[in-house]
């Protein structure tokens, strides 16, 4: 899971496999494959990095 922060300060955990795309409009909008959208405080770059870390953890565990 990737932890993100809504604009109101609420923390949410999102499954990165469900993230379809992330855009800055100028607020960061995360769109899921379900069509649901979230406005979050994190930047597109920060979310991308968090998704990469998550994938590395998952795939490194598969190799063991």
TAVENWO-V689576 format. One record per backbone hydrogen bond with DSSP energy under -0.5 kcal/mol. CO is the residue of the C=O (numbers start at 1). NH is the residue of the N-H. If there is no record, write none. Layout:
[[CO & NH] [CO & NH]]
This chain:
[[1 & 3] [2 & 14] [4 & 12] [5 & 41] [6 & 9] [10 & 6] [12 & 4] [12 & 14] [14 & 2] [14 & 16] [15 & 18] [16 & 19] [18 & 20] [18 & 33] [21 & 31] [23 & 25] [23 & 29] [27 & 25] [27 & 29] [28 & 30] [28 & 40] [29 & 23] [29 & 31] [30 & 32] [30 & 38] [31 & 20] [31 & 21] [32 & 35] [36 & 32] [38 & 30] [38 & 40] [39 & 7] [40 & 28] [43 & 47] [44 & 48] [45 & 49] [46 & 50] [47 & 51] [48 & 52] [49 & 53] [50 & 54] [51 & 55] [52 & 56] [53 & 57] [54 & 58] [55 & 59] [56 & 60] [57 & 61] [58 & 62] [59 & 63] [60 & 64]]
